[in-house]
């Protein structure tokens, strides 16, 4: 007997068949591209995502003859709207999209940022669903009137698989109109902004059996007709669970396109310090625990950007790129702010770049500076955990970039804490398998399932010190942010009229 985990991300989807012992028996993936109809707009086509989902499920089907369950994890924030005939009305606006900046004053005019954060667990940031809803109302009002059903991508795919409308609390918390403490849609915020929360999916506990796979899909894909669709979870929660992070103080470092640094805390730790530091918190796998999320939205994207622009049309391998890295970047620094949408400081729209370039600087040195900059930003996040009184007990890294030994050693050195690397880097898929295993009764608890499903392949321990360079980075970073604040002030003055 086995389980199917289906992870739907921003750049692609992947599915895997997992044994009750936590072994991946077969996996498949498919990439899809963003849609960018205007500068700064970043969208996903739900029809293309669903097509890719069908493709990967069809590919794993011959290996899933004894699968009992399928569960979905996915990105949050991005909204999928269907009309009464189940037609898709518009693409999903992704968290990297920059069009919703003007919705923030409208939100703060109706509710204080403190109260909003206290209810929803998220700070006032244009990345969340409420901003997208308000943008549609202002710029495409007819669209909202036609919408019969509202989804995020996770519950949309779950609906397409099962015909049941259900969303987990972690995903729902990314909307900015979910009460993260009562674990229900917020009637107060719904009324304040005239959001028809009754047209969103029902809040459902992860692991709940929703029903069988649609019969037509079973026939079309070759999957078992007995396959049960169970309630999955937000991708960040899935990856945290699949990394083995279950107890307070255990942290997952998601090393993908985005670096998500997720720390498990008990609900008793949800205090004002979290709100004062603009940290997002979201429900985890039970009612007593949450994850606090920090990180960098353009983590692996920074590496891909560098390769695309500095090594285009050249034959190279990632191994060679890391192998040619110098011992240090000297006084070259990289600020990895490749989007004006900022998770850690939503009101600062500084952009990144290299500082300290002269005629002697080489591409390998710049690449080293880029990796160091990513590590410095991770240390900023870790210091915030200390600031709010969370004692870090364990760091576990997963995701594609965690395979780069030079980078992970560098990150351990910069943070000053051991980093454990999973034997299986697909933590999100493994988290879904853990949920399935407990839901099926194969394991009595998440603790028991995690013990069987997760294995550490390697541990990087701190060696060299980066204290001096990190201090320089902090000065440069703050100076750049201050510069962009002043530039925005000047732009506002120009918009309001001539200086004289």
C-alpha positions as CSV (number, residue, x, y, z in Angstrom):
1,X,0.0,0.0,0.0
2,X,1.2,3.5,-0.7
3,X,0.3,7.2,-0.7
4,X,0.4,10.0,-3.3
5,X,1.7,13.4,-2.5
6,X,1.0,16.2,-5.0
7,X,2.9,19.5,-4.5
8,X,1.8,22.5,-6.6
9,X,4.3,25.3,-6.6
10,X,4.9,28.6,-8.4
11,X,7.2,27.3,-11.1
12,X,6.0,23.7,-11.4
13,X,4.2,20.7,-9.8
14,X,5.5,17.3,-8.8
15,X,3.8,14.1,-7.6
16,X,5.3,11.1,-5.9
17,X,4.2,7.6,-4.7
18,X,5.5,7.0,-1.2
19,X,5.6,3.7,0.7
20,X,4.3,3.4,4.4
21,X,8.0,3.3,5.3
22,X,8.6,6.7,3.8
23,X,10.4,5.6,0.7
24,X,9.7,7.5,-2.6
25,X,8.8,4.7,-5.0
26,X,8.4,6.9,-8.1
27,X,8.1,10.6,-8.8
28,X,7.4,13.0,-11.7
29,X,7.4,16.7,-12.2
30,X,6.6,19.3,-14.8
31,X,7.4,23.0,-15.0
32,X,5.2,25.9,-16.1
33,X,5.9,29.5,-16.7
34,X,4.7,32.8,-15.2
35,X,2.5,35.0,-17.2
36,X,3.5,38.7,-17.2
37,X,1.0,40.8,-19.2
38,X,2.5,44.1,-17.8
39,X,5.7,45.2,-16.1
40,X,5.7,44.1,-12.5
41,X,2.7,41.7,-13.0
42,X,3.3,38.0,-12.2
43,X,0.5,35.5,-12.8
44,X,-0.1,31.8,-13.0
45,X,-2.6,30.3,-15.5
46,X,-4.8,27.9,-13.4
47,X,-5.7,25.9,-16.6
48,X,-2.0,25.4,-17.4
49,X,-1.3,24.3,-13.8
50,X,-4.2,21.8,-13.8
51,X,-3.0,20.5,-17.2
52,X,0.5,19.9,-15.6
53,X,-1.1,18.2,-12.6
54,X,-2.9,15.8,-14.9
55,X,0.4,15.1,-16.7
56,X,2.3,14.2,-13.6
57,X,-0.5,12.1,-12.1
58,X,-0.8,10.2,-15.4
59,X,3.0,9.6,-15.3
60,X,3.0,8.2,-11.8
61,X,-0.2,6.2,-12.2
62,X,1.5,2.9,-13.4
63,X,3.4,2.9,-10.1
64,X,0.4,3.8,-7.9
65,X,-1.8,0.7,-8.3
66,X,-2.0,0.2,-4.5
67,X,-2.2,3.9,-3.5
68,X,-4.9,4.6,-0.9
69,X,-4.7,8.4,-0.6
70,X,-3.8,11.5,-2.4
71,X,-3.1,14.8,-0.7
72,X,-2.2,18.3,-2.1
73,X,0.1,21.0,-0.9
74,X,0.4,24.3,-2.7
75,X,1.3,28.0,-2.6
76,X,-1.0,30.4,-0.8
77,X,-2.2,33.9,-1.6
78,X,-3.0,33.4,-5.3
79,X,-6.7,33.4,-6.0
80,X,-8.6,31.3,-8.6
81,X,-12.1,32.4,-9.5
82,X,-14.7,30.3,-11.3
83,X,-18.1,31.5,-12.7
84,X,-21.4,29.6,-12.4
85,X,-20.4,27.3,-15.3
86,X,-17.0,26.6,-13.7
87,X,-15.0,28.7,-16.2
88,X,-11.8,30.3,-15.0
89,X,-12.2,34.0,-14.9
90,X,-8.6,35.2,-14.5
91,X,-5.1,34.1,-13.8
92,X,-3.9,33.8,-10.2
93,X,-1.9,36.8,-9.1
94,X,1.4,35.4,-7.5
95,X,3.1,36.7,-4.4
96,X,5.9,38.3,-6.5
97,X,3.4,40.5,-8.3
98,X,3.8,44.3,-7.6
99,X,0.5,45.8,-8.7
100,X,-1.3,45.8,-5.3
101,X,0.8,48.4,-3.5
102,X,-2.0,51.0,-3.7
103,X,-4.4,48.7,-1.8
104,X,-2.4,49.0,1.4
105,X,-3.6,52.5,2.5
106,X,-7.2,51.4,1.8
107,X,-6.7,48.5,4.2
108,X,-5.0,50.6,6.9
109,X,-7.8,53.2,6.7
110,X,-10.4,50.6,7.9
111,X,-8.4,48.6,10.4
112,X,-5.2,49.2,12.3
113,X,-2.2,47.1,11.2
114,X,-1.8,45.9,14.8
115,X,-5.4,44.6,15.0
116,X,-5.2,43.1,11.5
117,X,-2.0,41.2,12.4
118,X,-3.4,40.1,15.7
119,X,-6.4,38.5,14.0
120,X,-4.9,37.1,10.8
121,X,-1.3,36.4,11.8
122,X,0.0,38.4,8.8
123,X,1.3,42.0,8.4
124,X,0.0,44.5,6.0
125,X,1.7,43.3,2.8
126,X,0.6,43.5,-0.8
127,X,1.3,39.8,-1.3
128,X,-1.8,38.5,0.5
129,X,-5.1,37.6,-1.1
130,X,-7.1,40.5,0.3
131,X,-5.0,43.0,-1.6
132,X,-5.7,41.1,-4.9
133,X,-9.4,41.1,-4.1
134,X,-9.4,44.8,-3.6
135,X,-7.4,45.3,-6.8
136,X,-9.9,43.3,-8.8
137,X,-12.8,45.4,-7.3
138,X,-11.1,48.6,-8.3
139,X,-9.8,47.6,-11.8
140,X,-12.0,44.7,-12.9
141,X,-15.2,44.9,-10.8
142,X,-17.3,42.9,-13.3
143,X,-15.0,39.9,-12.7
144,X,-15.9,39.6,-9.0
145,X,-19.6,39.8,-9.7
146,X,-19.3,36.8,-12.1
147,X,-17.3,34.8,-9.6
148,X,-19.4,32.0,-8.1
149,X,-16.5,30.2,-6.3
150,X,-13.2,31.6,-4.9
151,X,-10.2,29.3,-4.3
152,X,-6.5,29.4,-3.6
153,X,-4.5,27.0,-5.8
154,X,-4.4,24.2,-3.2
155,X,-8.1,23.9,-2.6
156,X,-8.8,24.5,-6.3
157,X,-6.7,21.4,-7.3
158,X,-8.3,19.5,-4.4
159,X,-11.7,20.5,-5.7
160,X,-10.8,19.4,-9.3
161,X,-9.7,16.0,-7.9
162,X,-12.6,15.3,-5.6
163,X,-15.5,17.7,-6.2
164,X,-15.3,18.8,-2.5
165,X,-14.6,22.3,-1.5
166,X,-12.1,22.3,1.5
167,X,-9.1,24.4,2.5
168,X,-6.7,23.8,5.4
169,X,-6.1,26.6,8.0
170,X,-2.5,27.2,7.0
171,X,-3.4,28.0,3.4
172,X,-6.5,30.0,4.5
173,X,-4.2,32.2,6.7
174,X,-2.5,33.5,3.6
175,X,-5.7,35.4,2.6
176,X,-5.6,38.1,5.3
177,X,-9.2,37.5,6.1
178,X,-8.8,34.4,8.1
179,X,-8.8,34.4,12.0
180,X,-5.5,32.5,12.7
181,X,-6.5,32.1,16.4
182,X,-10.0,30.7,16.1
183,X,-9.2,28.9,12.8
184,X,-12.2,30.2,11.0
185,X,-12.9,32.8,8.3
186,X,-13.0,36.2,9.9
187,X,-16.5,37.6,9.8
188,X,-15.2,41.0,11.0
189,X,-12.7,41.4,8.2
190,X,-15.1,39.9,5.6
191,X,-17.6,42.6,6.5
192,X,-15.1,45.4,6.6
193,X,-14.0,44.8,3.1
194,X,-17.1,43.2,1.7
195,X,-15.4,39.9,1.0
196,X,-18.0,37.1,0.3
197,X,-16.3,34.6,2.6
198,X,-19.2,32.2,2.1
199,X,-18.0,31.7,-1.5
200,X,-14.6,30.4,-0.3
201,X,-13.9,26.8,0.7
202,X,-14.8,25.3,4.1
203,X,-12.0,25.3,6.7
204,X,-10.9,21.6,7.2
205,X,-8.3,19.9,9.4
206,X,-5.3,18.4,7.5
207,X,-5.7,14.7,7.1
208,X,-9.5,14.7,6.9
209,X,-10.9,12.3,4.3
210,X,-12.8,14.4,1.7
211,X,-14.0,11.6,-0.6
212,X,-13.0,9.5,-3.5
213,X,-11.1,10.7,-6.6
214,X,-13.6,11.8,-9.3
215,X,-14.5,8.6,-11.3
216,X,-13.8,10.3,-14.6
217,X,-10.3,11.2,-13.5
218,X,-9.6,7.6,-12.2
219,X,-10.5,6.3,-15.7
220,X,-8.7,9.1,-17.6
221,X,-5.4,8.9,-15.5
222,X,-5.3,5.2,-14.7
223,X,-5.4,5.8,-10.9
224,X,-7.2,3.4,-8.5
225,X,-10.9,4.0,-8.3
226,X,-10.6,3.4,-4.5
227,X,-8.2,6.4,-4.2
228,X,-9.3,8.7,-1.4
229,X,-8.6,12.5,-1.5
230,X,-7.6,13.8,1.9
231,X,-7.1,17.3,3.1
232,X,-3.6,18.5,2.5
233,X,-1.8,21.5,3.8
234,X,-0.1,24.8,2.8
235,X,3.3,24.0,1.2
236,X,5.3,25.7,3.9
237,X,3.6,23.6,6.6
238,X,4.1,20.4,4.5
239,X,7.8,21.1,4.0
240,X,8.2,21.9,7.7
241,X,6.5,18.7,8.7
242,X,8.5,16.7,6.1
243,X,11.8,18.1,7.5
244,X,11.0,16.5,10.8
245,X,10.3,19.9,12.5
246,X,7.5,19.3,14.9
247,X,8.4,20.7,18.3
248,X,8.8,24.4,19.4
249,X,12.2,25.8,18.4
250,X,12.7,23.4,15.5
251,X,13.3,25.2,12.2
252,X,13.0,24.3,8.6
253,X,15.2,26.1,6.0
254,X,13.4,25.7,2.7
255,X,16.2,26.2,0.1
256,X,14.2,26.7,-3.1
257,X,13.3,29.7,-5.3
258,X,12.1,31.3,-2.1
259,X,13.9,30.7,1.1
260,X,11.3,30.1,3.8
261,X,12.6,29.9,7.3
262,X,9.8,28.3,9.3
263,X,10.1,28.0,13.1
264,X,7.6,25.9,15.1
265,X,6.2,27.6,18.2
266,X,3.5,26.7,20.8
267,X,0.4,28.9,20.6
268,X,1.3,30.4,23.9
269,X,4.2,32.1,22.2
270,X,2.0,34.2,20.0
271,X,2.8,37.5,21.7
272,X,3.1,41.2,20.8
273,X,6.8,40.8,19.9
274,X,5.8,38.8,16.9
275,X,3.5,41.6,15.7
276,X,6.0,44.3,16.5
277,X,8.6,42.6,14.3
278,X,6.1,42.1,11.5
279,X,6.5,38.3,11.6
280,X,3.8,36.1,10.0
281,X,2.5,33.2,11.9
282,X,0.2,30.5,10.6
283,X,-1.6,27.4,12.0
284,X,0.4,24.1,11.8
285,X,-0.9,20.5,11.9
286,X,-2.8,20.7,15.1
287,X,-4.5,23.4,17.1
288,X,-1.7,23.9,19.6
289,X,1.2,24.7,17.3
290,X,2.0,27.4,14.7
291,X,4.9,28.2,12.4
292,X,6.5,31.6,12.3
293,X,7.6,32.4,8.8
294,X,10.6,34.5,7.8
295,X,12.9,34.4,4.8
296,X,13.8,35.8,1.4
297,X,11.3,35.7,-1.6
298,X,14.1,35.8,-4.2
299,X,16.5,33.2,-2.8
300,X,17.1,30.5,-5.5
301,X,15.7,33.1,-8.0
302,X,18.9,35.2,-7.3
303,X,21.1,32.3,-8.3
304,X,19.1,31.6,-11.5
305,X,19.1,35.3,-12.3
306,X,22.9,35.4,-12.0
307,X,23.4,32.4,-14.2
308,X,21.0,33.6,-16.8
309,X,22.6,37.0,-17.1
310,X,26.3,36.2,-16.6
311,X,26.6,32.7,-18.1
312,X,24.1,32.8,-20.9
313,X,24.9,30.6,-23.9
314,X,27.9,29.1,-22.1
315,X,28.4,25.5,-21.3
316,X,28.8,25.2,-17.6
317,X,27.7,23.0,-14.7
318,X,26.5,23.9,-11.3
319,X,29.4,21.8,-9.8
320,X,31.9,23.8,-11.8
321,X,30.3,27.1,-10.7
322,X,30.6,26.2,-7.0
323,X,34.1,24.6,-7.5
324,X,35.4,27.9,-9.0
325,X,34.2,30.0,-6.1
326,X,37.0,31.9,-4.4
327,X,37.6,31.5,-0.6
328,X,35.8,34.8,0.0
329,X,34.2,37.7,-1.9
330,X,36.5,40.3,-0.4
331,X,34.7,43.7,-0.2
332,X,32.1,42.8,-2.8
333,X,28.6,42.4,-1.4
334,X,25.3,41.4,-3.0
335,X,21.9,42.5,-1.8
336,X,19.4,39.8,-2.8
337,X,16.4,42.1,-3.1
338,X,15.2,41.2,-6.6
339,X,11.6,42.1,-6.0
340,X,9.9,45.1,-4.4
341,X,7.6,42.6,-2.6
342,X,9.4,42.0,0.7
343,X,8.4,39.4,3.3
344,X,10.4,40.7,6.2
345,X,9.9,44.5,5.7
346,X,6.8,45.0,3.5
347,X,7.0,48.8,3.5
348,X,10.5,48.9,2.2
349,X,10.8,48.6,-1.5
350,X,14.6,48.6,-1.9
351,X,16.0,46.7,-4.9
352,X,19.3,44.7,-4.8
353,X,22.5,44.6,-6.6
354,X,26.3,44.4,-6.2
355,X,28.3,46.9,-4.1
356,X,32.1,47.1,-4.2
357,X,32.7,46.4,-7.8
358,X,36.0,47.5,-9.4
359,X,37.9,46.5,-12.5
360,X,39.6,43.5,-10.8
361,X,36.4,41.8,-9.8
362,X,35.6,38.5,-11.5
363,X,32.4,36.6,-12.1
364,X,33.4,33.8,-9.6
365,X,34.0,36.5,-7.0
366,X,30.6,38.0,-7.7
367,X,28.9,34.6,-7.4
368,X,30.6,34.1,-4.1
369,X,29.3,37.6,-3.0
370,X,25.8,36.5,-4.1
371,X,25.9,33.3,-2.0
372,X,27.2,35.3,1.0
373,X,24.5,37.8,0.6
374,X,21.8,35.1,0.7
375,X,23.5,33.7,3.9
376,X,23.6,37.1,5.6
377,X,19.8,37.5,4.9
378,X,19.2,34.1,6.5
379,X,21.2,35.3,9.6
380,X,19.0,38.4,9.8
381,X,16.0,36.1,10.0
382,X,17.6,33.9,12.7
383,X,18.4,36.9,14.8
384,X,14.7,37.9,14.7
385,X,13.8,34.6,16.3
386,X,16.2,35.4,19.2
387,X,14.7,38.8,19.5
388,X,11.2,37.5,20.1
389,X,12.5,35.0,22.7
390,X,12.4,31.8,20.6
391,X,15.2,29.3,21.5
392,X,16.4,27.6,18.4
393,X,16.9,23.9,19.0
394,X,17.5,22.5,15.5
395,X,17.9,23.7,11.9
396,X,17.1,21.3,9.0
397,X,17.5,22.3,5.4
398,X,15.6,20.9,2.4
399,X,15.1,21.8,-1.2
400,X,17.2,22.0,-4.3
401,X,19.9,24.4,-3.1
402,X,20.5,22.3,0.0
403,X,22.4,19.9,-2.3
404,X,25.2,22.5,-2.7
405,X,27.7,21.6,0.0
406,X,29.8,24.8,-0.3
407,X,26.7,26.9,0.1
408,X,25.3,25.0,3.1
409,X,28.7,25.1,4.8
410,X,28.8,28.8,4.2
411,X,25.3,29.2,5.7
412,X,26.2,27.2,8.8
413,X,29.3,29.4,9.2
414,X,27.4,32.7,8.8
415,X,24.5,31.7,11.1
416,X,26.7,30.0,13.6
417,X,24.6,26.9,14.1
418,X,24.7,23.3,12.8
419,X,22.5,22.6,9.7
420,X,21.1,19.1,9.1
421,X,20.5,18.0,5.5
422,X,17.7,15.6,4.8
423,X,18.5,12.3,2.9
424,X,15.4,13.1,0.9
425,X,15.3,16.8,-0.3
426,X,11.6,16.6,-1.2
427,X,10.4,17.6,2.3
428,X,7.0,18.9,1.0
429,X,6.1,15.6,-0.6
430,X,7.3,13.8,2.5
431,X,5.1,16.0,4.7
432,X,2.1,15.0,2.7
433,X,3.0,11.4,3.2
434,X,3.3,11.9,6.9
435,X,-0.3,13.4,7.0
436,X,-1.5,10.5,4.8
437,X,0.1,7.8,7.0
438,X,-1.5,9.2,10.2
439,X,-4.8,9.7,8.5
440,X,-4.8,6.1,7.3
441,X,-3.9,4.9,10.8
442,X,-0.6,3.4,9.8
443,X,1.0,5.5,12.5
444,X,-0.5,6.7,15.7
445,X,1.0,10.2,15.7
446,X,3.0,12.7,13.6
447,X,5.9,12.1,16.0
448,X,5.9,8.4,15.2
449,X,5.5,8.9,11.4
450,X,8.3,11.6,11.3
451,X,10.6,9.2,13.1
452,X,10.1,6.7,10.3
453,X,10.0,9.0,7.4
454,X,12.8,11.5,7.9
455,X,16.5,10.8,7.9
456,X,19.5,13.1,8.2
457,X,22.1,12.6,5.4
458,X,24.7,15.1,6.6
459,X,25.3,17.8,9.2
460,X,27.3,21.0,8.5
461,X,28.8,22.6,11.6
462,X,30.1,26.2,11.9
463,X,33.8,26.7,11.1
464,X,35.1,30.1,10.0
465,X,33.7,33.4,11.3
466,X,31.8,35.9,9.2
467,X,31.2,38.4,12.0
468,X,33.2,41.3,10.5
469,X,31.8,40.9,7.0
470,X,28.2,40.5,8.3
471,X,28.6,43.8,10.2
472,X,29.6,45.5,7.0
473,X,26.7,43.9,5.1
474,X,24.2,45.2,7.7
475,X,25.6,48.8,7.3
476,X,25.3,48.5,3.5
477,X,21.9,46.9,3.5
478,X,20.4,49.5,5.8
479,X,22.0,52.4,3.8
480,X,20.4,51.0,0.6
481,X,17.0,50.7,2.3
482,X,17.3,54.3,3.6
483,X,18.2,55.5,0.1
484,X,15.2,53.9,-1.5
485,X,12.9,55.4,1.3
486,X,14.3,58.8,0.3
487,X,13.8,58.1,-3.4
488,X,10.1,57.1,-2.8
489,X,9.6,60.3,-0.8
490,X,11.0,62.3,-3.7
491,X,8.7,60.5,-6.1
492,X,5.7,61.3,-3.9
493,X,6.7,65.0,-3.9
494,X,6.9,65.1,-7.7
495,X,3.5,63.4,-8.0
496,X,2.0,66.0,-5.7
497,X,3.3,68.9,-7.8
498,X,6.4,71.0,-8.5
499,X,8.9,71.8,-5.7
500,X,8.7,75.5,-6.4
